[in-house]
Amino acid sequence: MMLEAVFFYTFTSTMIFAALLVVFSRQPVYSVLSLLVVMFCLSALFIMLGAFFMAALQILLYAGAVLVLFLFVMMLLNLQPEALARMRVFTLRTVGTAGAAVWCALMWKLFVSTHPANPLSQIPPPAGLVEPIGRLLFTRYLLPFELVSFIILAAIIGAVTLGKQERSSK
Amino acid sequence: MITLNHYLLASALLFAIGLMGIMTRRNVIMILLCIEIMFNAANLAFIAYARALGDLGGQIMVFFIIIVAAAEVTVGLAIAILLSRQLKTLNADEISFLKW
């Protein structure tokens, strides 16, 4: 019981800190590496919530594929650290921070008022292993599972088309 | 005692940080990164509810969200490369040819 709280607060604070680093660091590569830390902390939280397969997918797909793609594009484009007029940065940052703070306060109120607090450890966890998830995917969620392959296909064709058009028009 | 509310609050915080990033950063690739943070905040909420309700449906939904996010990143980064080649900029303030 105690251990759960220790793990939760460790991973959550690391995650929030890394997410803030993603937003505020000037070097794009540092942002991507901080996002990597966010992904690993999130997958640790997923494991604590009993979603073992999703935790593995999170690391494989996000850390392994998506972030590597981001890094490739950054190396390709040779990004410079952002340089903006000081005033613009200041106004944007103030507005964004105030908006996010108000939104966060509203969420806090909402959660505290509506949900009765019963500890998660008293509820039996769902088995987030490969077999039950695979069974569900191929029975109840078969149609969305097949449709999602069209999204992937469309994304691949779109990316190839976007990349190719440039060369022919030049 | 860790309850559902704790996880939902962590998710809301993560979402707010992503939102703040989208509002403050002007680089297209940075905006895409912050969208990834927001996707992950939603994933955390889904998985927390799957745990609290004892239902695997939330985890299946996260599976689909991860796939859609991967597709979104692929197309988004292709557009970013195209922008930097044709307009020579990645600053979202300067890319305004769709405004008129």
Boltz contact constraints between the chains, C-beta under 6 A:
constraints:
  - contact:
      token1: [A, 4]
      token2: [B, 2]
      max_distance: 6.0
  - contact:
      token1: [A, 5]
      token2: [B, 2]
      max_distance: 6.0
  - contact:
      token1: [A, 8]
      token2: [B, 2]
      max_distance: 6.0
  - contact:
      token1: [A, 12]
      token2: [B, 10]
      max_distance: 6.0
  - contact:
      token1: [A, 16]
      token2: [B, 13]
      max_distance: 6.0
  - contact:
      token1: [A, 19]
      token2: [B, 14]
      max_distance: 6.0
  - contact:
      token1: [A, 19]
      token2: [B, 17]
      max_distance: 6.0
  - contact:
      token1: [A, 19]
      token2: [B, 37]
      max_distance: 6.0
  - contact:
      token1: [A, 23]
      token2: [B, 17]
      max_distance: 6.0
  - contact:
      token1: [A, 23]
      token2: [B, 21]
      max_distance: 6.0
  - contact:
      token1: [A, 31]
      token2: [B, 33]
      max_distance: 6.0
  - contact:
      token1: [A, 35]
      token2: [B, 33]
      max_distance: 6.0
  - contact:
      token1: [A, 42]
      token2: [B, 40]
      max_distance: 6.0
  - contact:
      token1: [A, 46]
      token2: [B, 47]
      max_distance: 6.0
  - contact:
      token1: [A, 49]
      token2: [B, 47]
      max_distance: 6.0
  - contact:
      token1: [A, 49]
      token2: [B, 51]
      max_distance: 6.0
  - contact:
      token1: [A, 50]
      token2: [B, 51]
      max_distance: 6.0
  - contact:
      token1: [A, 51]
      token2: [B, 47]
      max_distance: 6.0
  - contact:
      token1: [A, 51]
      token2: [B, 59]
      max_distance: 6.0
  - contact:
      token1: [A, 54]
      token2: [B, 59]
      max_distance: 6.0
  - contact:
      token1: [A, 54]
      token2: [B, 62]
      max_distance: 6.0
  - contact:
      token1: [A, 61]
      token2: [B, 66]
      max_distance: 6.0
  - contact:
      token1: [A, 66]
      token2: [B, 70]
      max_distance: 6.0
  - contact:
      token1: [A, 66]
      token2: [B, 73]
      max_distance: 6.0
  - contact:
      token1: [A, 73]
      token2: [B, 77]
      max_distance: 6.0
  - contact:
      token1: [A, 77]
      token2: [B, 84]
      max_distance: 6.0
  - contact:
      token1: [A, 82]
      token2: [B, 27]
      max_distance: 6.0
  - contact:
      token1: [A, 92]
      token2: [B, 24]
      max_distance: 6.0
  - contact:
      token1: [A, 93]
      token2: [B, 24]
      max_distance: 6.0
  - contact:
      token1: [A, 96]
      token2: [B, 20]
      max_distance: 6.0
  - contact:
      token1: [A, 96]
      token2: [B, 23]
      max_distance: 6.0
  - contact:
      token1: [A, 96]
      token2: [B, 24]
      max_distance: 6.0
  - contact:
      token1: [A, 97]
      token2: [B, 20]
      max_distance: 6.0
  - contact:
      token1: [A, 100]
      token2: [B, 16]
      max_distance: 6.0
  - contact:
      token1: [A, 100]
      token2: [B, 19]
      max_distance: 6.0
  - contact:
      token1: [A, 100]
      token2: [B, 20]
      max_distance: 6.0
  - contact:
      token1: [A, 103]
      token2: [B, 16]
      max_distance: 6.0
  - contact:
      token1: [A, 104]
      token2: [B, 16]
      max_distance: 6.0
  - contact:
      token1: [A, 107]
      token2: [B, 12]
      max_distance: 6.0
  - contact:
      token1: [A, 111]
      token2: [B, 5]
      max_distance: 6.0
  - contact:
      token1: [A, 111]
      token2: [B, 8]
      max_distance: 6.0
  - contact:
      token1: [A, 115]
      token2: [B, 5]
      max_distance: 6.0
  - contact:
      token1: [A, 117]
      token2: [B, 3]
      max_distance: 6.0
  - contact:
      token1: [A, 119]
      token2: [B, 1]
      max_distance: 6.0
  - contact:
      token1: [A, 119]
      token2: [B, 3]
      max_distance: 6.0
  - contact:
      token1: [A, 120]
      token2: [B, 2]
      max_distance: 6.0
  - contact:
      token1: [A, 120]
      token2: [B, 51]
      max_distance: 6.0
  - contact:
      token1: [A, 126]
      token2: [B, 50]
      max_distance: 6.0
  - contact:
      token1: [A, 126]
      token2: [B, 54]
      max_distance: 6.0
  - contact:
      token1: [A, 126]
      token2: [B, 56]
      max_distance: 6.0
  - contact:
      token1: [A, 128]
      token2: [B, 59]
      max_distance: 6.0
  - contact:
      token1: [A, 136]
      token2: [B, 56]
      max_distance: 6.0
  - contact:
      token1: [A, 136]
      token2: [B, 60]
      max_distance: 6.0
  - contact:
      token1: [A, 141]
      token2: [B, 60]
      max_distance: 6.0
  - contact:
      token1: [A, 148]
      token2: [B, 64]
      max_distance: 6.0
  - contact:
      token1: [A, 148]
      token2: [B, 67]
      max_distance: 6.0
  - contact:
      token1: [A, 151]
      token2: [B, 71]
      max_distance: 6.0
  - contact:
      token1: [A, 152]
      token2: [B, 71]
      max_distance: 6.0
  - contact:
      token1: [A, 155]
      token2: [B, 71]
      max_distance: 6.0
  - contact:
      token1: [A, 155]
      token2: [B, 74]
      max_distance: 6.0
  - contact:
      token1: [A, 155]
      token2: [B, 75]
      max_distance: 6.0
  - contact:
      token1: [A, 158]
      token2: [B, 75]
      max_distance: 6.0
  - contact:
      token1: [A, 159]
      token2: [B, 74]
      max_distance: 6.0
  - contact:
      token1: [A, 159]
      token2: [B, 75]
      max_distance: 6.0
  - contact:
      token1: [A, 159]
      token2: [B, 78]
      max_distance: 6.0
  - contact:
      token1: [A, 162]
      token2: [B, 78]
      max_distance: 6.0
  - contact:
      token1: [A, 162]
      token2: [B, 82]
      max_distance: 6.0
  - contact:
      token1: [A, 163]
      token2: [B, 78]
      max_distance: 6.0
  - contact:
      token1: [A, 166]
      token2: [B, 82]
      max_distance: 6.0
  - contact:
      token1: [A, 166]
      token2: [B, 85]
      max_distance: 6.0
